[in-house]
Amino acid sequence: MEMDAETFEQLVIDELDLLPDDMVDGLDNIVFVVEDRPEDGSLDLLGLYDGWALTERDRYGVGELPDRIIVYRESHLAVCESLDELRDELHTTLVHEIAHFYGIDDDRLHELGWA
């Protein structure tokens, strides 16, 4: 599947807007970023939470850079064959990475069907 960066970013924004308020209202000092690929150049990683989970913070927010949720465009396009499949995968990736912000690890996400 092919898609330019601007269209892909708009899809990410659209999917963020569809997430439940109780999931996104608690997001504090966090930015969402779209990048083409992970630093290692692979297409294996769809998203990444870069920051400290709420469960690992003792003090936070004073002079701290924002945490980041990174969504990898080329990785998503490599695994999706249709726009509907891409939307579903973006939704899953966003929920997965937001869960890491809240301190939910990969094992628990697997149990819940989000990994």
Buried (B, 14 or more C-beta within 10 A) or exposed (E): EEBEEEEBBEBBEEBBEEBEEEBEEEBEEBEBBBBEBBEEEEBEBBBBBBBBBBEEEEEEEEEEEBBBBBBBBBBBBEEBEEEEEBBEBBBBBBBBBBBBBEEBEEEEBEEEEBB
